[in-house]
Amino acid sequence: MKIKIITPRVVNAEAWAKALAGLSPQPTVEAYAQQLRNVNVLVNGIRPDLVLAETSGPEDLAALEALASAHPEIDYVLVSADLEPQVLLRMMRAGVREVLPAPTPDQAVATAVLRLMRKRSAAAAVPAEKKQGKVLSFISCKGGSGATFLAANLAHILAANGERRVALIDLNLQFGDAALFVSSEPQTSHVAEVARNIARLDRELLLSAMLKAAPGLWVLAAPEDPALSAEVQPEHIQNILKLARETFDFVVIDVGRSLSAVTLQALDASDHVYAVLQLTLPFIRDGKRLRDVFRSLDYPARKIHWVVNRYEKDSQLTLADLRQTLGVQDLVVMPNQYQAVAASVNQGTPVDRIAPHSPITRALREFAAQLAPQETKGRGGWLSNLMRGSGQRQKGSEV
């Protein structure tokens, strides 16, 4: 096991390295007496199995949070004098496994590391079943339906601030802009770049090509240059989605409007397809055409769902008209909330952050709750143990 120790204190670097060297099995240890924010933890793509980091300020905490979020395959032990509840929650959501108060005895550090080493060894000894995340595709019946907005914002809500791992993949390859709906950060790579390197595609390459838009939410953007869409082939999408299923709890795809060999590969691989339309005659006409395409592809009825976006009760055409035309009963209905949606799109910020109490946000949360019902579980771990211990100490001091 490869361990990196990063601490601003030389005495701690030496003492902790000596304590870890006495563990069995003996790990390979590298110690750096530097600020965490100044250390390149990953060198030439080579990564440690565990990082033991002592932080000395907000910049170090931010660096650890970013590292843990981007590389959840690494285990992390944090030593910090700042153990305020909000800091603990941030570290927990980022994926830090153990937190120790500074200063801490060498033996306590070794015990925490040994605990994680044993967990990792036990996990490696048992062949783990591959994750099979759900793939959800959103397709527009007609341009301007709002499918990209719904796909991007649903993905953000499904991520639940890091409780789930969600991928948003933009397959509107010529003019896609799904990333702009959830982040103002520039994209680091795109689908065509991943396709170009498909021969060496693995989990690390996929994650490195994705924009970390929010806790638990990664975005694989469409290329900026529409000409690059020609480089993406159906077999590329098949490989990307197979790996994404094994990496994420949900894979949300913005298919766009066009039907091609590439987008059909995504639709074929999807567990659920959501066709987005509005209650106007052109949308309903194209929805009927799309329904016929789905039937010709032999998609089962349980796979296809119809989403009525920008719904207003006083519309000339009714939900009953749509049900009769399409021959369906169940509809997902999203209310018309122009101001909240426009503010969200213009600011590149998910609507549940811009307008958390608006009807469109409530509708999206209900949608997400149907896809991923919340489970009440007794969760343990360092945070609950620390809080519980704190409560016991307070109770004891009152006696």
C-alpha positions, 0 to 999 in steps of 0.5 A, a space after each residue: 500500500 502506498 501512503 503519502 504523508 503531507 504536513 507542514 511540521 517536520 517533526 510530524 512528518 518524521 514521527 508519522 513515517 516512523 509509526 507507519 513503518 511499523 505497521 503490518 503489512 508494511 506500507 510504502 511511505 513518502 513524507 512531505 514537510 510542506 503545506 498541502 496546497 503546495 504538494 502535487 499529490 498525483 505525479 505523472 498519473 501515479 497516485 497513492 492509496 492513502 493520503 495522510 494530510 495535516 491542514 493548517 488553514 482554509 486553503 489546505 482544507 480547500 485543496 484536500 476537498 478538491 482532491 478527495 472529490 476528484 479522486 474518491 478512489 484514494 483514502 484520506 485521513 485528515 489531521 486538523 485543529 479546525 473541527 467545526 461541524 461545517 468543516 466536518 460535513 464538508 470533509 465527509 461529503 468530499 469523501 474523507 474517511 478519518 478525521 483526527 484532532 491536532 495535535 494527535 499522538 503518533 499511535 492514534 495516527 497509526 491506528 487510523 491508517 491501519 483501520 483503513 488498510 484493513 478495510 481496503 484489504 477486506 474489500 480487495 479480498 471479496 470480488 465486488 459486484 460491478 455497479 449498475 447505475 441507471 441510464 436516463 436519456 432526455 430527447 426533445 420532440 422539437 427544438 426548444 422543448 427545454 429537455 437540456 434544462 430538465 436533464 441538467 437540473 434533474 442530474 444536479 438534484 439527483 446528486 443530492 449534494 454528494 450523496 449520489 454520484 451522477 454523470 451528465 453526458 451531453 450527446 447533442 454533439 454539434 450544439 450541446 451546452 448542457 454544462 452551462 446549465 449547471 456550472 460557469 466553469 470552462 469544460 476541461 475536455 469533451 465527448 470527442 476527446 474521450 472517443 479519440 482515446 477510447 483504446 485506453 478508456 478507464 475510470 480515471 480517464 473518464 473522470 479526468 475528462 469530466 467537469 466536476 460541476 457540483 458535489 456528486 455531479 460530473 459533466 461530460 460536455 459536448 465538443 465546442 467545435 461542431 466538426 468534432 462530432 464526426 469523430 464520435 462513433 456508436 461503439 464509442 458511446 457503448 464503451 463510455 456508457 458501460 463504464 459510466 454505469 459502473 462508476 455512477 449511480 445515475 447517468 443522465 444523457 441529453 440526447 438533443 433532438 437528432 436521431 442518428 446511429 450515435 444517439 440511437 446507441 444511447 437510447 438503446 442503452 438507456 433504462 428510461 427515455 424521457 421525451 420532452 414536449 409542450 402542449 402545442 400542436 407542432 410539439 404534439 405532432 412531432 411527439 406522435 412521430 417520435 412515438 412511432 419511431 420508438 415503436 419501430 425500435 421495439 422499445 417496451 412501453 415501460 421504457 418510454 416516458 413523456 414529459 410535458 414542459 412549461 405546462 399552463 392550466 389555461 392552455 388550449 390543448 389539454 393533458 387529456 388531448 395529449 394522452 389521447 393522441 399518444 395513447 398513454 396515461 402517465 405524464 410527467 408535468 413540469 410547470 411554466 416558471 419563466 423567471 426562475 428558469 431564465 435566471 438559472 440559465 443566464 447565471 449557469 446555476 441550477 434552478 434549485 439554488 436560484 429558486 429553491 421554493 419555486 414550483 419548477 424546483 418542487 416538480 424536479 425534486 418530486 421527479 428525482 424522488 420517484 427515480 431515487 426514493 430516499 432511504 433512512 439508514 443508520 449511518 456510522 463512521 467518523 463523523 457520527 462517532 465524533 458527534 456522538 462522542 462530543 455529546 457524551 462529553 457534554 452530558 458528562 460535564 453536566 453531571 
